[in-house]
Amino acid sequence: MSKLSQMYSFWKNSITQSKVRFNTNLSSIFQALSGFYENVMPDFAIEWDSFFSNPTFRHQLSQKIESFFQKREINFVAIDGTCTKWESSNYLIFFAGAYGARGKIILAPYSEKIKYEKWDFSRDVTMMAQIPIMPYEIEFIASEEEKKLLGISSDKDYQEILNLHVSLMRLAEVYLAYHMASSSTIDMPQIILLDLMPSSLLRIPYVNYKSLGLLGHRFRNDTIKISNVVVSLSHPFNYQLLVPSKKKYRDYSYFLAKVTQAMSQDRTKTAFTYDELCRLTGKKIEDIRRISRFLERNQILTIKEDGIQMDTSSDLCWQYTVEFFEYFCSQLFIKKDLKSLELDFYKDSGTPYQNTPHQNFKRVISHDDINFLISVGIRALIEKCWDNNIFLVGIAKDSQSRYFSRNYLKLLIASNLLSAEMKEKIEKYPIPILCSDRLLFENYAYFNHNLNSPWSSVEFDSALSTLFVNEKREITGVKGHIVADDRIFAKSIAQFFISRKKKIPSMGHAIFIERLLHPSLDKNFLENTLIDSPKLGSICPFIHLNKTYPNWGQAINMYFLSVLTKNHFPEVIGYPEPLHKADRSARTLLRFAKGIIKSSDIEEKRFPLAKPLRKLRDNTDFEDEN
């Protein structure tokens, strides 16, 4: 055997061994799961097919929908984004945008009709920017996390790791959703579908927010201050859902929400004694003093001898930041004004860059700044959806997460919310560590021959993804104390296509769903205390423990998703059709954009040094060497 044939043989054996190992692990997982499927899973799985085929339930569901939306023609929009990055020796080209597929669901007593509407390109939310990479700019564009990954590196390394185009795409998606939720009553959708998990945008890292490049930037006769940043990140506020909650992590958010609520009830009140604050928040005097010192450092209040004096209105701070978000995104995505990507800085301006040797200079907006705007946008979108009774739903596919098996079930055991019998069952039939939630749910349909689509898990709070049970059987957060915002989104895992016409059933992938909680639908599921400790505070997340008790919020959501999942496209069986239409349209936009980007490169063929050596080499066709 020649050396080349031997090399090919080694490659083949490696692939074969990998497949054998995977199949062996899969087989062992299925064997280990049989006990769990038989004894535990039925208590956490809801067979919606049996509910939706029941005339009595459908009548109740129809009444709930009409009561919540106040109409029987439900407008929807599905939003997906697209982006790309093109590198040259002297500049980077970013393209990012979002596309929406609009339509309406017309409800009838025993049927539903879906009608799609042509997308109006006056709602175009895309951008393309050719950004020169100057020697002093590269360190400003990269986020703090990207700088940590790189350490001391070359400019080329920065270009390769910069994911600014991905963040710009996320910003475009959030802005389009916010733009639609803020539209007139006629155009306003009642359902907004996103091809992402909205709770993940709430957790976008804002590393060292005191060094945000936006600080000191002038907008409408004022400047963006540290107080705007802190107040914005304390949102969203919903007093009926008790959002923000009483958790310890970032407890200044709960403090600000309570003070803002009191000030809205009495417009003349700006000063509070410590006794008033203790009664208002239910916190100890030590915690009140600690939070007050933090907010004083961030220019939100002034500490007096017996209390505090608010230096600024939290509502006005928040409105100002949202207005800047609207203005920036409008300039960038709608008016295509690339000057919005550049920030002006002046010597002694009070910004983190005031010590620059230049009297004044411009720099490109940084990755951290874009992440901050995404954080503002998703919070403004959530509050807009609460105000207008809009269902905000996120869909994720192909996830390898284990939030149901690793977090949710173990947290229920550790918090004593389950009966002794159910605890014993879960501990007796554990889920293998190699098993993801998607694998767990997709294979339940093979085990349970009577299961039909649609079906799903019970819902649980998205914040549980940041809570764990340690070796001491104690509940802890990320790094011990970090817990995501709770009582805002509910997670579930669902499957919308199962066909049992053959011996081995055909089925679509299990998909991950998040929906925004609403007070009128979900308030009753927020009464269980998961944990109350000095380290984490009091956490009472959304938990649906008894599946026989109707969860109308999830029922409405599953009903609409099952109606929108028509299974017309074989490549996305079991996936909501509007999101697929939005994805196809977004990819069409990307194809057009790439053509324009490549055409802009034609002129540079006269100047070979303008193109990176690697690209010159990779674009050259050659015959295989012997």
N, C-alpha and C positions, 0 to 999 in steps of 0.2 A: 504493500500500500504506500502510495506517495505521501509526502509530508502534507500536501494540500488536502488530499482525501482524508488523512488522519485528523487534520484540523476540523474539517466538516463533520467528521464522525463525533468528535468531542462536543461540538456545538449541539448536534442532534441529541446526544446522550444527556447533556445538561438540561435541555428543554423537556425531554421525556421524564427524567428524574423529578423535575419541578412539578410536572403534571401529576405524577404518581403521588408525590408528597401532598399536593393540594387535595387530590381525591381521597387520600387516606384520612387527612384531617377532616374533610367534609363528612365522610362516613362516620367517623367517631363522634362528630358533633351531633349528627342526626340521631345516633343511638343514645347519646346522653340527654337529648332533648325530649325523648318520648314521654318520660315521666312528667316533665314540666308541661308539655302540651296537653296531657290528659288531666292533670290535677290543678294546674295554676292558670294556664292561659285562658280558659273559658271565663274566668272572672274579670279579665282585663280586655277582652275582645267584644266588640259590639257589631252584631250582624245587621247592618242597616237595610239590607235587602228585605228582610222580614218586616221591618217597620214601614218602609216606603210602600210596600204592597198591601198594607193594612189600611182600609178606607177611613177608619176612625182616626188613626194617627195622621194620615194625610190631611184630613179636615182640620185637625188641631194645628198641624204644622202650617197650613195655609193661613189660618187665623193669626198665628204668631208672626209670620212673614208680613202680612198686611198691616198688623199692628205696629211692627217695628219700622217698616219702610214707608208706611202710609200710601202704598200704591201696589199695583199688581204687574206693572211693567218695570222690570228691574234692569237698569242700565249697568253695564260692566265695561271695564277696560283691563286688558292684560298687557303688562309692560315688560320688555326685555331689552337688554343693553348689548352693545358691541364696542370693541376697541381694538386698536393695533398701534404698534410703534415701529418707526422706520429710522434707522441710524445712518448717519453720515459722519465724515471726519469732523465737520464743523458745526453740526446741528442735529437735533432730534426732531422728528415729526410725530406728533401725537394725534390720533383720531379717536374720538369717543362720542358716543351718542346713545339714545334710547328711542325705542319705537313702541307705539301702543296699538293694539288691535281692539277696536270698539265694537259693541253690539248691545243687544238687549234680550232678556229672557221674558217672554210673554206667558204668564201663568193662566191656565184654564183649569176648570174643576178636576179633570181627569187626565190632563196632558200638559206638555210644555212645548213652546216653540222658540227657537233661537234665530235671531235676525242680526246679521253682521252689517256694520256700516263702514263705508269707505273712509279711510283715515285722511283727515284734512291736513295737508302739508303746511298749512299756516301754523300748525302746532309743532313744527319741526323742532326737535331738541337734539341737535348734533353740533359738534365743533371739530375744527381741524386747526392745528397750530404748529408752525415751524418755529422752534425755539432755539436760538443760538446758545451754544454752551461756552460762556466766557470763563476765563480762569477763576474769577472770584465767585461765580454763580453756582458752580457745581455743588459746593458744600451747603448752599442755602436750599437747593431743590430737594435734596435727599432728606428723608425723615430721620428722626433720632434712631429708630430701630434699624434703618438701613445703614446708618453710619456705624452702629455697633457691629453689624454683620461684617462690614468691610474693614473696619479698623483703618490703618494707614494704607491707602490703595491709590492706584492711578485713576486719572479721569475716565479712562476707558472702562474700568471696573464699575465706576459709578453709573455710567451710561447703561451697562448691561443689567445692573440690579434694579435700576429705577423702575418702579411700577406705577408711575404717576398716571399713565393712561388707564390703568384698571380703576384707580380711585376716581378719575374723572368720569369714567363710565358709571360707577356707582352714584356719583353726584348727579349725573344726567338722569338716571332712573328715579332717584328720590325726587329731583326737581319736577320731572314730568308727572309723577304721582301727586305731588303737592299742587302742581299747576292744575291738574284735573279736579282734585278735591276742592280747589278754590274757585272753580268756574261757576257759571250761572246755574240756577236751579234746573233749567231745561237740559243743559249739557252735563251736569254733575253725575258721575257714576255712583251707584249704590254699592258696587263691589269693585275693589281694586286688587288685581292679582299681580304679584311680583315673583320673578324667578330667582328668589333668594330668601333667606331667613331674616325678617326685619329685626329680630332681637339681636342678631349679630352686628347690625349697624349701630345699635345702642352701645355696644361694647367695643367700638373702634378705639384703639388706644390713643390717648391724647397725652403723650409723654411730655412732662415738664411744660404744662400749659403756660407758665409764666414767660417762656421764651418763644411763644407763637409769633410768627412774623407779622400777623395782622394787628398786633397790639400797637397802638399809636397811629394806625392808618385812619386818615380823615374821611368821614362820610357824613354828608348832610349837616354841616356846621357843628359836628361833634367828632370825637375820636373813639375808636374801639378800645375799651379799657379792660383791665383785669376783672373788674366787677361784672362786665358783660359776659365774660367767659364763664365765670363761676356760676352766675345766675342761670345762664343758658344750659349748662350741664346738670343743673339741679332739676330741670324739667324732664318729662312732662308732668303736669299737675292734673289730678282728677280727684276732687274731694269726696265723691261718692264711692270710688274704688279705694280710697285712702292711698293714693299714689302721689308722692313717694311714700314708701312704707317706713316702719319703725326700725329697720335693720341698722346695725351699727356702722357699716361701711358707708362713707359719704353721708353721714347722718345730718350734715348741714342742709341737705336737700329737704328733709322732712321739716326741719326748723324753718327754712325759708318759706315752704308751702304754708305752714300754719300762720306765720307772721303776715304773709301776703293775703291770706284769707281774712285775717282780722282787720288788716288795713283796707281791704275792699268793702268790708261792712261798715267801717267808720273812716271816711276819707280824710278826716282831720287828724287821725292818730298816727304819730310817727315815733313816739317814745313808749317803751315798755319797761316795767320794773322786772326784776328777777322773779318775784313771786308770780307776776302775771305770766311770764314765759314758762314757768314750771307748770302752772295750771293749764296753759294753752297747749303745751307739747307733751305733758306727762313725763317729762325727764327730770333727773336730779339736778340740783344746783351746780354740781361739779361739771356735769356734761354741758349745761347751758353756758357756763363760763368758758369751757374749752372751745365750744363752737363759736361763741362770740369773739374770742381772740382770733380764730381763723378768719372769720368774716371781716374783722377789723383790719387784719393784714391785707385783705383783698379789697379794701376801700368800699365796703358795702354798708358798714355801720360804725358808730363810735361808741366806745364803752364809757358809761358814766358811773358815778359812785354807786348808785342803787339799781342800775339797769343799763339799757342801751338806747341809742338814738339812731334811727335809720337814716343814712346819708343819701340814699337813693331809693326810688320805687322799683321793686323787683319787676312789676308788670311793665314799666317803661323800659327797663334794661332789656327785658326779653323781647318786647316789641321792636326795639331798635335793632337788635341782633337779627331778628327774623326779616326785618326790612332790608338789612344789608345782604342777607342770604338771597332774598328775592331779586334785589338789584344786581348782585354779582352774577347769578345764574342767568338772568335775563340778558345781561350784556354779553355773556360768554356763549350761551347756547342758542339764543334767539336772534340777537343782533349781530352775533359773530364778531364782536369787537375784541380783538386779541390784546388790546391795551389793558383789558381787565385782568390779564394774567401778570401784569407788572405792578409792583407796589413802589411808591415814592418814599424815600427816606431822607431825612435831613439831619444834619449834625445837631446834637442837643435836643432831639425830638422826643426823648423819653422812651425810645424803643430799645430792644436788646442790641441794636446795631449802631447806637449813637456814637460809639468810639471809633468808627471807621475814619481813616485819614481823609476821605473825600468830604467835601462840603455837602454834597448831595449826590445821590445815585439811585438807580433803579435796580431792582432785582426781581427775578421770576418768583411767583408765589410758590411756597414750599409744599411738600407732600403733607406735612403736619397741618398746614393751613387748610388744605383740601379736606383732610380727614375731619378737622373741626367743623367745616361747613356741612359735611355729610351728617355729623352728629347733630348739628342745629336743624338740618332739613328733616331728618327722620323724626325728631321730637316735635317739630312744627306740624308735620304730616299726621302724627298720632293725635295731637290735640285737635286738628282740623277734622279728622275722622270721627272723633268723639262728639264734636259740635254738630256735625251734619249726619250722624247715624250711618256712617259708611263702614262696610265690612272690608277691613284690610287683611289680605290673606297672602302669605308667602309659601311658595312651594320649592322644595329642594329634592334633587334626585341623585342617585349614585353615592349617597353618603355612607361612610363606614363608621358612623358614630355609635355609641353605646349608652346613650342617655337614658333609655328606658330600662335596660338590664343592669347597667352599672350604677346609675344614679337613682332613678325613681324608685325601683323596687327596694333597694338597700336602704334608702332614706325612710321609706314607709316602715320598715322593720325597726330601724334605730329610733324612730320617733314615737313608737307605740300607737300608731294610728290604725293598725290592723288588728284583727282578732287573733287570739292565740292560735286558733286552728289554721288560719291563713299563713301566719308567720311560720308555723311548723312545716307547712307544705312548701313554701318558697325555700326554706333552708334545707329541706330534705331533697328537693330537686333543683339544684343550682344550675344556672346557665353557664356553659363553658366560656372561658375567657377569650377563646378564639372566635366566638360568634358575635357578629355585628347585629345591630337591631334590624337592618334590612334583611339579612339572612334568616334571622329568627322569625320574622313575619312572613316572608315569602314562602318559607317551607312549612308553615302552619297549614297552608291551603292543601299541601300534599297529605298531611297527616289527618286533617279533618275533612272527610269526604262530603260532608253535608254543608260545608261553608260555601257561600255564594257572594259575589261582589254586588254592591260595594260593602266593605267591612273595614273596621279600623280599631285601633286601640282606644282606651279611654284617654281623655286629655289630662295633661299635667303642665304645671307652670314652666315656662322656658328658663326661669332663673335656677331651676333645679340642676341644670347642666353645669352650674358652677359650685354645686354643693356635693360633698363626698362623705363617705364613712371611712374613717381611718382604722388602723390596726386595733386601737383601743375601743372600737365601736362608738366613737364620738363623731358627731357631725361637724365638718369643718369646711371652710371655703377654699378658693384658690389662694395659695400661699398662706393658708391659715385663716385669713379674714376677709378676702375679697369675694363679694356676692353680687351677682348681676341684679339689675332692677327687676323686682318681682311684681305680680298682680297686673301685668301689662299684656303679655302674650301667653297663649296656651298652645302646647305642642301635641301632636298626635302622629301616628303612622297609619297609612291607609293603603288599600288596594282596590282598584276600580275595574279590573277585568279578570275574570276566571271563566274558562270554558271547559266543561267536562264531557264534551262529545266523544272524546277518545279515552282510552285506558289511562294514559298519562295526561293530566289536565294541562291546557295551555293557559298562561297567565301573564299579566303585565307586571312590571316592577312595583314593589312597595315604595311609595313616595312619602316624604316628610312634609307635614303641614303645620303652619303656625297661623293663628288668627288673633286679631286684636280683641281683647275683652271689652265688653260693654256693660255698664251698670245695670241696665234694665234686664239683661239676660244672665249675667254671671255673678251677681252680688252674693247669691246664696252659697257659692262654692269657695268663698274666701274666709270662712269662719274657723277653719282648722289651724291650730298653732303647730307648725312643724318643729320649731325650736325657739326657746327663749333663754338666752345665755348672755353673760357679760361680754363675751368675745364677739358674738355675731349679732346680738340684739334680739328683738322679737320679729320672727319671720312667719307670716301667715299666708303662704302662697295659694294659688289656684290649684285645687286638687279635687278630682271627681272620683270619689272612693266607691260609690255604689252605682253600678252601671244600670240598675233597674230604675233608679231615680232619673227622670228625663233631664238631659243637658240640652236645652233648646238652642243654645248658641252653636254647639257642635252639630246638632241635627240640621239646622238651617244651612250651615257651612257645607256639610257633607251632601245635602240634597242639591245645592247649587253646583257643587263640583261634579257630582254624578251626572247632572243634566248637561254640563259643559264637556264631559268626557265622552265624546261620540265614537271614539275608536275607528275613525275613518282612515287614519294614517298608520300603516303597519309598523313604521319605524318608531312610533311613540304610543304604542298600545297602553292604555291605562293612564294616560297623561292628559290633563285638560287641553282641549283643542285650541282655545284662544291663545294660550301661552306658546303653543307650537307655531301658530300663525304669526305671532309677534316675533318669535325667534327667526322664522324664515325671512320675514321682512327686514329684520335687523341685519341678517347676514347678507341680504341683497344690498342694503346700504353700505355695508363694509366692502362688498365686492366693487361697488362704484368708487368708493373712497380709495381703495388700493390702486385702482386704475389711474385716478388723478395723481396720487402720490408717485406712482411709477413714471407717469408722464412728466412730472416736475423734475425727474432725475435725468431726462434726456439731454437737457442743456449741459449737464455736468460731464457728459461724455467727452466734451472738448477739453475738460480739465481733469485728467485721470487722478491727480493727486487729491481731488475733493472727495473721492470715494475711498473708503477703508480698504486696505490691502486684502483683508480676509474676503470682502465682498467681491473684489476684482477676481480673486482666485476662485471663489465658489461659483461665480456666474460663468466661468469658462468651461465649455464642454470639452471632454477629452476621451480618447479611446482607452480601454483598459490596457495596462501595461502587461506584457508577457512575463 
